[in-house]
Amino acid sequence: MNNPNIIEDFSSLVAGVDKEVPLLSGEKRRYVNLDNAATTPPFIDVINAIDTFAGWYSSVHRGTGYKSLISTKIYNQCRRVISDFVGADPDFHTVIFCHNTTDAINKICQCQCMDKNVVVLTTIMEHHSNLLPWRFCCNVDYVDLNPADGSLDLASMKDKLEFYKGRVRLVAVTGASNIAGFMPPIKEIARLAHQYGAKILVDAAQLIAHRTINMGRGDEPDHIDFLAFSAHKMYAPFGSGALIGPKECFRGGRPFIVGGGAVEIVTLDEVIWSEAPEREEAGTPNLFGALAVARAAQMLQKIGMERVAAHERHLTGLMLSLLKDIPGIKIYGDSDASLSRDRVSVIPILSERYNHALLAAILGYEWGIGVRHGCFCAQPYVVKLLNAEDPDAAQYVNQIINKDRGSLPGFVRISFGIYNTADDAEYLALALREIMKNGARFPYRLEKSAGEYFPLNSDIPLEHDFL
């Protein structure tokens, strides 16, 4: 289907989209999941691949039995699939399987930035996983954001690189914001970083399932040095992720995690480490996780990332236009429904009538709509978008110390996946209109220690038990 004006239906490719959930009213309705920026449901094809392979699963590397040979072959194939999916240079890059994006970024931190003379440039729009590791091992500075909308200020990045005069070792930036959906100009940033002798790390957790990524050849001025992402955000469960980086950066020194599988030889006095990627994958690898993420990548390639992007652009534009017509709902970040600036399908909103936690609870308990609320592991960016001043931030710290999360700042976040439809967007708009006009149908209580609202006199039984 090539008509750009038609929203395609990919729902048959994804597990669980037809599941019904109970509401406080006693009714059941199809669950509408709009929390894909946190975790996506799996592709059916991924589950089938795991099920088919399960009978052949065995040890990876050095096993001589047939199942072990098959398992090793599959594991190595997964690495090649991921390299191809992100446009890596096989002569320059290596693919290291990790638990998730957080694990991957910590690996880079340990092998590249354990030096108090090193400077890492990042931004306050980052997820905590791309903020916290740097502050404990090197000097960190933050590129300014555009005050009008919270997008990255490229001129500020150039000024910072100029100021440090070659001391910046790494520019660490998100590929797409998990709150506002902004996509910084990665190739421009890469070219700029390389001009000043720095490398670039792209946290692709929010980008990987939504746009084509081309890391480029190692000799290109705008190539991406490091890329990190999580499988659970690209329709592949089983606790996997990947770090793609220059082979040369994983030579010398000690690996981040040491143990079996990462060595060539061990004596009581000496260790000779393996070459990357094996040296960074100590212990028995998560073969099911690697297979899941590789199969998900193949599915996305089969669908076509341009089709994915076009589908989600339609949904995002539709949702923004619907939200603008709902009194009492405010959109943060870029609210342009025409999408004159490209973005991923993440929309933060607030209600004039309800706290973000209460609005999310009403949507879940009364309407069967799954959204996320709060700071989404990006607290400095939320505070910035809300224009909260430093004294407010100090107040929030005191509230946390006193185990009171009841009035912490945050948004309700709407995030689409490939399987969502126009009906999902319209149903959410219907729910929000009704809530803003007539209020909640049931009373709720606030549990301050959790910062969550729960039904006051009734609850939804969690009927499913899988143990």
N, C-alpha and C positions, 0 to 999 in steps of 0.2 A: 504494500500500500504506500504510494508515493505522494498522495495529496497532502500538502502541508496544512490544510485547513481542517483536517479530520483527526480527532483524537483516537488513537488506536486502542484496542482492548487486548492487553497482555495478561489479563488476570488468570487465564488458563495455564500459564507457565509457572505459577507460584502456589506453594502449598498453603492451605488454610484460609483462603480468601472467602470461602463460603461458610465459615463457622458462625453459628449463632451463639449469642451470649445473653444471659438473663439481665433484665433491668429491674429497678426498684419497684416498678409498677406491676411486676409479676409477668410481664410479657417477655418475649425473646425476639431479638432481631439480629440481622447480619452485622457482625463486628466491622466497624470502619476504622482501620488502622492508619492514623496520620502521624505516626511516631517513627518514621523510617530513618530519620537522621540519627536515632539512637541504635536501632537494630532493625534489619530487614528480615522478613520471613524467607525461608529457603526456596530456591528454585526446585520444582518437582524433579527436574533432570538431575540436580545435585543429589537429592535423596536416593534416586534410582541408581545413580552411579555408585554411591556408597554401599547400597544394598547388594548390588551385583558384585562389587569387589570384595565384600566382607568375607566370603568363603575362601578367598585367595590371600588374605592378609597374613603377613609374616614379618620377620625381622628384616631391617634394611641394612645393607652393606655387609660384606664378608660372609654372608650365609651361602652355602653351596646347594641347598635344597631348592627344588623348582619354585615353591611358593616364595621363598626368599629372593630368588632371582627375579621373579615377577614383581615383587614389592619394590625392589631396588630400581627396576626399570621404570615403574610407575612414578616413583619419587623423583627420579631424574627428569622424566618427561614433564612433570609438574613444574619444575624449575624453568624449563624451556618455554612452557606455555605462558608463565607469568612474565618472563623476559620479553616475549613477543607482544603480550597484551599492553605493556606500558612503553613499548618502543625503546627498550634498553639496547645498548651497544654490547654485544656478547664479548667483544675483545676488550672492552673497558670496564663494564659493570659485572657484578656478581649478584646473584639472587640468594638471599638468606631468609629462610623461613623462621618466623617468630610467633609469639603468642598473639600479638596484636600491635597496633600502632605505638602504644605506650612502651612496650618492650623494645620495639625497633628504635625509637628515638633515644631511649636510655642506652642502647648499644652504641649509637653514634656518639653520644655524650661521653661515654667511657673511653672510646678509642680515639676521639678527636679533640676533646676539650677539657681534659683534666689538667688544666694549667691556669693559674691565676693571672698570667699575663695575656691570656687569650681573651678576645672579645667576641661575643656572639650577638648579632643583631636579630631581634625578633619584633613582634608587635603585640599590643595588648588585645588584639582580636583573637589571639590564639587560644586553643583548648589548653587546659592545664598541663596536658601531656607534652605540649610544646612550649610551656613556660617554666615549669618547676625544675626539670633536670638541669638546666643551664645555671640556675642561680646558686647551685651548690658546688659548682666545680670551676667556674670561670667568671669573668666580668660580663654582665648583660646590659644592653641598652635597647631602648624601645623606639621604633620608628613611629613618627606621629601619624595620627589618623585625620582625615578630613572632618572638620567640626560639623559640617552640614549634615552628613549622613553616616559617619563612622567607617568609611572605606579607607583603604591604605593610601597614604600620601607619598607618591613615588619620589617627589622632590626632596622630602625629608630623608628618605633612605639614601639618596645620593649625598646629601649634606652630611649624614652620619658617617658614611664610608669615607668621605673626604676628610672629615674631622679626625678619624682614627689613623689615617695615613698608613694603611697596610697591616694594622693590628687585628683587623676583623678576620677571623678564620672561617666563620660560618654565618650565613644569612639563613635563618630558620623561619619559614613562613607557611601559613596554611594555603592549600590549593583552593579551598572554598570555606567560608565561614560557616560554622555549625549553628549560628544564631541568625545572621542577617542574609546569608546566602551569597555574599560578595565573593567574586573570584578575582584575586589580585592578578596583575599581568605577569605571570610566572616567567615567561621567556624574556621579557624586558628586565625583570629582577635578576634573572640568571646572567644575562649579558653584563649588567651593571656590577654584580658581585664579582664576576670573573675579571673585569677591568681593574678591580682593586685588589686582586689576588685572593679573594675569598671563594669558598664553595657555597653551594646552595642546597638546603634541605627543604623538600616540600612535604608537608603533612597532608597526604592525599586521602585521609579517612573519609572526608565528605565529598571528595571529587571523584573517587575511583569508579563509582557505579553510575555516574551521571554524565561524564564527558570523556572524550578521547584524550589520552595522555601519551605524549611522545617525548621520552627523555632525551633522545638525540644521541648522535655520535660524540665520543669523548673529545674530539678535536673541534667541535662546533662551538662558537663563542656563547651560544645561548643554551647549551646542553644542561640538563638537570643532573647534579652530582648524586644526591641522595633522595630517595623516595620511600615513604613509609605508609602503609595502609593496613586496615583490618578486614578480614573476610566477612565478619558478621554484619558489616554495612553494605555488602555486595552480594546478598542472597546466598551466603555459604556459612552455615554454623560449624561447630566442632573446634572452636578455639584456635584459629590460625590467623596469620598475617604475614607480611613480608617486608623486608628491608632490601632495597636495591641500591648499591653504592659502588664506587670505584674499587677495583680489586686491590690497588696499591694501598688503600687506606686501611686494609685489614692485614697488613704485613708488619711483623715486628711487634714486640710487646706481648702482653698476656691477653687472652680473650676475656670478654666480659664475664662469661660463665665458663668454668673449667670442669673437665670430667671426661668420661669415656666418649670416644667418637671424635674428640677435638685434637687428638694427638697422633704423632707418628711413632714416637717411642717415649717410654718413661723409665727412668732408673731412680734409685734413691737420691741421686744427686742432680739429675738433669731431666729436662723435658724438651722435646722437639715438637712444636705445635704443627698441626696440619695447615695446609693452605685454605684460604676462604673458598667456598662457603663452609666447609666442614668444621673449621676451627671455631666458628661462631654458632655451631649447632650441637653443643655437647649434650650427651644423653640420647636416649632413643627418640627419634623424631616423631612428630605427630603426623603420621602418614595419612590418616583419614582427613585431617585438617588441610593438608597440602592438596589432596585429591579434590576436596570440596571447593577450595578457592580456585584451583585450576579449572575445574569443570564450570564453575560460575563464570569465570573469565571467558571460556569458550562459548557459553550461552550468550553472554553480552556481545561478543564478537559476531555470533551468528545472527542475533537480532539486528545489530548495527548500532554503534554508539550515537550516530546522527539521528537515528529513529528514536532512540531513548531520549536524547536531548530535546528533540522536537515535541515528543509526547509530553514531557515534563514541563516544557515551556508553556504549552497550551494550558495545562492544569494550573500552573503558577499564575499566568495572566488571568485566567478565569477566576481563580480564588481571590486575587487582589481586587478585581473589579466587583466581585460579590461583597467582599468585606467593606469596601468603600461606601456601600449603600446601607450599612447596618449602623444605626445611631448608637453612639456610646462605645464603639470599637475603634481603637487606634492601632495603626500599623506602624512598626518601627523599621528603620533602615530604609531601603528603596521601596517605595509604594507605587511605583509607576507600572500600571497594568499593561502598558504597551511593551514593556520589557525592552526599552531602548538601549539599556545596558544589560548584557547577558548576566545571568545569575543561576545558581542551582535552586532547587524547589524547596526552600526553607523560608518560612514567614513567621516572624515574632509579632504577637499582638498583646494588647492589654484591654481590659474592660473598665469603663468608668464605674460600673455598678459592683463588680466583684473582684476580690483579691485573686491573683493568678492561680493560687492553689485551689481556691473554691470553685472557680470557673472550670478548671480541669476536672475536678471531682464531679461536678454537675454533668459535664459532657460524658464522662465515663459511666457513672451510675444510672443516669436517667435517659441517655441517648445512645449508649453503646459505641461511643466514639473515643478512640485512644489517642490522646495527645500527651505532650510532656510539658512540664512547667518548672520554673525555677531559673537557675543560672547555667545549667547545661555544661558544667565543668569549664566555665569561661567567665568566672565572676568579675574580674577586672573589666572585661568588655561590656558586660551587662550594666555595671555601674556607670561606665562611660556613656552608653546609649541612653540611659535614664537620666543623664546629667546630674547624678548624685555627687555631692562634694565630698572631700576627704573627711570632714567631721562626721558625715553620715556613715562612711566606711568604718570609722572607729566605733561608732555606735553598733554596727552590725557585728563587729568582732566581740563586743561585750555581750551582745545577745546570744551569740554562739557559746561563749564561755558559760553563760547562765542557762544553757540548754533550752533556749527559746528561739525557735525558728519561725514563729508565727507571723512575723511582719518583715521577713527578709525580702529584698527586692527580687524581681524575676519577671519573666514573660510566660505566656502560653505559646508554645511553638507548634506550628503546623508544618509537617514535612511529608512530601509525597514520594512514593516509589513508582516503579514502572507499572505495577499492577493496579494502581489507583485509577479511578475513572472520574468523568465529569459528574456523575451521580454522587460520588463521595464528596466532592467539593460543594455541590448544591445542598446536600443533606447537612453538612456542617454549617453552611450559611443559614439554612432553615432553623437549625438548633440554636444558633447564636441569636438570631432575630427573636425567637420565642423566649429565650432566657433573658435577653435585654429588655423585652417588653413586659413579660409577665412573671419573671423571676423563677427561682427554683421551685419544683413541685414538692420537694421534701425538705425537712430541716436537717442541718448538718452541724457537727461539732468539730472544733479545732483541737488537734493534738499538737500542742506547742513544741514538744521535744522533736517531733518529726516534721513539723511544718506542713502537715497534711490534714485535709478535711475528710470526715467519714460520716455516713448517714447516722442521724441521732437515735432513731428508734427502730431501725431495721437495717439489714445488711444483705448483701448478695452472697449466697452460699457458693463457696469454691468447690464445685461438684466433682471436678476431675482430679484423680489421684493416680499417679503413674509409678508409684513404688509399691 
